[in-house]
């Protein structure tokens, strides 16, 4: 039962139960105790952190630091107590600034452990129990509900309308719909829909899963191990400072030797007097203010980073930002507004462009560059379908429009509002009678409505899924795919729409959604870039 970095997402629920030697009713108490002896407790193990004295010593232990300390002692030997006090004071201030910054940033590791919940709901001996999360072991059957934090890495075996926020692991702000589906072995973490990872948050729905990894064997544990690794930073600045320190030291030593030889052998001065003058020269040559200037400059950079919620653990790391050549950034909500917006609709071979950005329904619709004063029948049908086959809504509060539900569906509602439709009025006139919710496996949503006395099935979803079920000849199908390819090259996300008449008036009949569909059109949308994103990129180039 190996728990380390195994592609659990690539196994079915039945395989997971077999490999983990467990069963739907859970482990027995004896089995759980035995496995805890083998795998340890479900806790993020942390190295013994450096003591405050060790952190302080690290600030002193560098070439410039030793050079300044030597200068301070030489000043004492010369009886220049004031100079010695200034030098030692500079060393102390430099070290304190670095110590405070590194000590505070080190606390970020401790905050990671707080992401794991204190308790979890499991099945033990066939009975649902709430146990401390640290006692969970691989093979435990865990149940999740809205508001729970996932206590360990789970392979999901049953889900219902499950949405999980994985921002802590992936940086993606949007919640992820989870199922018990099997993913390909090399699927990225964010695409492993059959997994729930330790420290993530359940926003909606319920689920049951098998624990496949605990403690540092979890994905959160991998992050914990990276944070615990001791890395000796070698930045361009530290390398240059080391060279400068060595150069200054060598120059001072050579100068002192030459000065003593010159004073004793050429000027015939007393040896003691020559040594005192040479030492004074050495102290004067050491730039005791240099470390203070560098430390203060780096500390200012750290403060600026902290104001942007970025933690810098070591001061020299700030300097490396100036040597950055590639920046990897999250797209959604960082470079883009995280506000899906319909930009184009394609109906019966005609293209309609939508103005406006975000969820504000203010915006005109154009056809061939001309603003529409009346919505064509085909476009009106498409926009009506976009509202009816939809679970989202938008509302205005204090002049600001905000979505409720999935951002993609909210964008479709906004497109309908731009076409002069009212979501409330349309949904009230044609209430939903039945629904097939969107699933990642099927990639479409279907709803049943009684429209003008006719039971109609309305569908929306991925073009590759719906088009193969539509009544299109080869020429028509090719034309649609060419249009999709054109829009895809423009960076648009494409949603297809289709419909058909139903034989049932109150509920969807099995299999009706799988064929003989009538293609209604396409909608293309985009997450618009943030206006400040380009400015930020220009600043980075400078």
N, C-alpha and C positions, 0 to 999 in steps of 0.2 A: 504494500500500500504506500508507494512512494508519494510524497506530498510536495516535492520541490520541483516547481516549474514544469509540471506535466501538462500537456494540452488537454485538460479536462473538458474544455469547450467543444472538442472534436468527438466526444463520446456521447452516446445516447443515455437517457436517464436509466434505462435498464442495465447498460454496461457499467455505469457509475455505481449502482447499487451492488452489482456483482463484484467489481474490482475493490470497492471499499468494504466488502464483506458485511453489508448492513441490510436493512429491510425497511419498508415504509413505516412500520410502527416504532422504529428507532432501536438504539442499542440498549442492552441491559446495563444496570449500574456497575456490575462487575466488569463488563467489556469496556465501559468508559474509563474505569479506574486503571485497567491494564493498559489501555492505549495512552492514557495520560503519562504513564511511566515511560512509554516508548517515545512519545512525541513532545512531552513537556507541556507546560501550561500555555494557554492562548494569550500570551503577552508579548509585546514588542521588547526584545532584549536590547539593553543599552550598555555600551561600555561604561566603565567607571570614568566619569568625566574628569578632565584635568582639574586639579585643585586650583584655587585662586592663586596660590604662590607659584604654581607651575605656569599658569597663564601669564603672570607678571614677569616671571623669569624669561619667558619667550620674547617679551617685548625688549628685554635688555640684550639678549643673546644674538647680536648682529654686529657686523664689522664697525659700523658707525658708533654703536653703543659702546663697544669696548674702547674705541678710539677716544671717545669723550670721557669715559671713566679714567683712562690713562692720563688724559689732560688734567682732570680734576686732581688726581694724586700728585702729578708733577707740580701743579700750582701750590698744593699744600707743602711740598718739599721746599718750594721757593719762598714760603711764608706768605704767599698771596692768598689769604683766606677768603677775601671778597670774591676774587676771580674763581676760586674753587667752589664757593657757594653758588655762584651763577651757573657754572658748568654742571654741578650735581643737580641743581634745580631744573635745568633744561632736560637732563636725563630723566629725572623723576616725572616731569610733566609729560614728556613724550611717552613714557611707559604707561602712565596712568590713562592717557587718552586711548591708547591701543588696548589696554586691559579692559576698560569699561565697555568699549565697543564689542570686543570679542566675547566677553562674559555675557553681555545681554543677548547677543545673537545666538550664543550656544543654547539659550533657553528654548529656541525654536524646535530643537529635537524633542524636548520634553512635551511640547504642545502636540506633537504628532501622536503620542500615546493617548491623548485625550480624545482622539477620533474614534477609538474603539469603545463601544458601549459597556456599561457596567454589568448588564444582565441580558439574557436572551431566552426566547421561548423554544424549548426542544421537546422531543418525545424520548422518554426514558422508560423502559419496561412497558412500552405501549401506552404510557400515560403522559399527557401534556404537562410540562413543568416549566417553571421559570428558574433558571440557574445562573450563577455568576458567569459572565462571558469568559473569564479566565479558565473555567473548567470545561469548556467545549473541546471536543477532540475530533479528528477526522473520522467520518462515518456517522456522526450525529445527524439527526434529522431536525432541521431548524425551520420554524415558521416565521414569516414576516408579514407585517401589516403597515398601513400608512403611518408615517412618523417614526418608524424604527430605524436605527442605524444597523447596518449589516455587521454581525459580530465576527465573521470569519469569511474566507473565500468559499462560496457555495456554488455547486452545480445545481441549477434549478430543475426540479422535476414536475412541478405544477405551478401555474401562474394564472392570475385573473386580473386583467387591466393593470398590469404592474408597470409603474414608472419609477425609475431610480435616477437620482442626481449623482453623476460621477465626476463632478468638477475637481474634486480633491485629487483624482488620479489622472484624468485626461485633460483638465482645463476647459472642457466643453461645458458651457453654461446651460445648454438645453438638456432637459431630462431625456433619458433613453428608455424606450419601450422594451421590456424584457419578456421573453417567452422561454419555453423549454427546448428551443430549436438547437440543432447541431450546427456548429460553424466549422469552416475549414481549419486545419491545424495551424497555419501561419497567419490567421486572422489577427489584425491589430486589436489591442485591448478594448478599444471603444466599439469594435464591431462584434464582440463576443456576447451575443444577445442572450445566450443561455447561462451566463454567469452573473453572480452578484458578488461584489468584492468588499472586503472588510473596510469599514470606515465610511462607505457610501450611504446615502440617505434615501429611504423609501418615501416617495412623494404621494404615490397613489397605488391602490390595489393591494392584493395579497399574494403570497407565494409560499411554497415549501421547497426546501433545497437540502442537498447533502453536503456536509462540510468536507472539503477536499484539501484545505490547507489552513493551518493555524499559525499564530505567532509570526516569527520572522520568515516563514515559508510563504506568507501571503504576499500579494502585490504591494500592499502597504508596508509590509516587512522589508521588502527590497528597498523601498525608499528610505526606510529607517536605517538599513545597513549602509546605504550610500552616505547618509548624513553622519553616521558614526565613524566613517573612514577618516583617518588622519592624513591630510594631504599637505605636503610642504609646497607652498606656493612659490613658483619661480616666475615672476612677472618681469617684463622688460625693465621696469623701474628698480626692482630689487637687484637685478643683475647689474644695472648701471651703478647703483649705490655701492654694491660690493666692489666693483672695479675702481670707483672713486676712492673708497676707503683704503683699498690696497695701495692705490697710487699715492694717496696722501701719506700713508704710513711709510712707504718706501722713500718718498721724497724727504719726509721729516728726518728719518733715520740717517739718510745720506747727508742731509744738510748739517745735522748735529755732529756727525763724525768729521765732516770736512771742517766745520767751524772749530771744533776742539783741536784738530791737527793744526789748523792755521793759527789758532791763538797760542798754542803751546810751542810749536816748532818755529813758526815764522815771527810772531810777535813776542815770543818768550814770556807770555803771561802765565800766572800761576794756574795749575791744573784745575783747582777748585773754582776759581773765578771763571775760567773758560767753560766749565761744565754748567755753572749757574746761568751764564748768558745763553748757552746753547739750549738749555731746557726752556728758558723764557721764550726763545725763538720758536721752539717746537710747540709750546702752548699757543702762541699767537697764530701759528699756521693752521691750527685745527679749527675747522668751521663749526663751532658748537651750536650755532643757530640753524644750520641746515636741517637736522632732523626735525626741529620744531616746526619749521616752515612746511616741510613735506607732510608731517603728521596732521597739521591743521588743515592743509589743503585737502588731504584725503578724508579727514573727518567731515569737512563741508560736503564733499561728494557723498559720503555715507548718509548725512542728514537729508540731502536731496533725494536719495534713493528711498530712504525711510518714509519721506512724505508721499512717495508713490507706492507705498506698501511693499517695498522690496527689501529683504533682509540681507545685509552684507556681513558675513561672519569675520572676515579678515580685511583689515584696511587696505593692504596692497591690491586686493581684488578689484577695488574701484578703478585703479589705474588701467587695468586691462580693458575696460570699456572703451578707452581711447584708441585701442589697437584693434577693435572689433571690425571684422570685414563681412561677416554674415550674421544676420539676426533672424532667428526662427520664432515666429509669432503665431499665437492662436488667431484664427480668422474671425469666427463668429463673435460679435460683440466687442472685438478689439479693433480689427481693421474695418469691420462692417458694423452697421447700426443694429444688427439683430432684429430687423423689422422686414420680414419678407414682403415684397411688393410685386403685384402682377404688372408686367410691362407690356405684354402682348397677348392677344387671343387670336386663334386661327380657326375660322368657321367657314365651311363650304368653299375653301380655296381663297377666302378673303382674310386679310390681316388687319387687325384693329390694335392701335397703340393707345396705352393708358398713361396719362400724365400723373404727376404726384409721386410722393415718396412716403413710405411708412403707412401707418394705419389711419391717417386722416383721409376721409373719403372725398376731400376736395380734389378735383382733377377731371380733365376732359378726356374724351375718347375720340381718336382721330382715325380716319380711313383714307389712305392715299394722301396724307398730309392735310386733309380737310376735317374740321371739327364736326362731329355728328350732332345734328339737332334732333334726330329721331333714331332710336335704337332699332336696327334691323331685326327681323323676326328670328333668324338663326342665332344671332348674338344674344338676343333676349332669352332664348331657350337655354343657351349655354350658361348664362349668368344665373338664371333661375335654378338650374341643376347645381351650380357651384354653391348656392346658398342652402338648398334643400338637402343635398347629400353632404352634410357638414355638421360638425358638433360645436364649432367655435362661434364666438360673437365678439363684437367690438362695442365699446361704449365711450362716451365723452364725459370727462369730469374736469371741471375748471379749465375748459378749453383744450384739454389734452386727451387724445384718443388712445385707448389702451385695449389690448386683446384679452380675451378669456379663452383658453384652450390652445390648441396647436397653432404655432405661428403660420404654417403653410395654409391651414384652413382659414385662419383669420384674414390672410391676404386675399383669399377667394371671396370672402364676405365683403371686404372693402371694394373689390372689383365690381361686385353686384350693386353696391351702394352708388358707385360712380355711374353705373348704368341706370340710375333712377329707381332701383328696386328697394323695397323695405323688407329686411330680413324678418322682422316680427310679423308683418302683415302676410308675407308669403308663407311662412311656416304655420301661421294660424289658419290660413285658407286651405293649405294642403298638409295636414299633420302627418307625421311619420307613423306608419303602421307596423313596420318591421325593419330590422337592420342586420347587416353583416358587417361588423366593425373591421377596421383596417388591421391587418396582421402582416408582420414582416415576411411571412411565408407566402401569403396570397398576393400581397402588394396592391390591394384595392379595397374600396369600401362600397357597399351597396345598400340602398334604402328603398322601401316600398311606400308609394303614395297613391292616393285616389285623386287623379287629376282629370277634371271635366268628366267624371263618371267612369274613367278608365284606370284600372290598377296598373301603374307603371313602375318599373324597376329603374332607378337612377344609379349609375356607377361612376366612380372616379378613381384613378390610380395610375400606376406606372404604365407608360405607353406600350412597352414590350409585353405587358401582361394583358391589357385590354384589347389591343389591336388584333391579336391572334384569335380572339373570340368574336370579332366583328364581321359583319357581312360586307366584305370589300373584295373587289376583283384585284388582280395583280397590279394593274396600272394605278388604281386608287391607293392601294397599300404602299406602293413604291413612292407615290407622291407625298403621302403622309410621312414616311420615314425620311425622305429628303428634307422636308420642312423641319422635322425634329432635329436632324443633323445640323441644319443651318442655325437653329436657335441654340443648340448645344455649344456650337462654336462661339456664340456670343456670350456664353457663360450663364445661360438661363436654365433653370430647373423646369422640366416639362411635366405637366399633369394632363392626362387624357380623360375624356368624358364619353360615356356611351349610355344607351338606354334600351329597353325593350318592354313589351307588354307582358304582364304576368297573368297566369291562369288562376291565381288565388287572390282574393280581395282583401284578406286580413293578415296574411303572412306569406313570406317568401316560400316558394315551392323548391324542394331539393333539386339542385343542378341547374335551375333556370339562369343563374348568373354566368354559366360556363359557356354559353354559345348563343348564336343568332342575335348578337347585339347590333344595334344601329349606332354607328360612330357619329358623335355630336361635335367634336372639335378638340382643340388643344388650348391650354393656358400656359404661358411662360412667365416665370417669376425670378426675381433675384433679390439677394440680401444687399441693399445698396451700401457702398463704401461710406465710412464716416468722413465728414468734410475735413476733419482735422488729421485724417490718416495720411493724406498726401503731404501736408505741412510737416508732419512728424518724419516722414521719409526724407523730405528735403533737408531737414535739420540733421538727420543721421548722415546724409551724404556730405554735409559740410564738416 
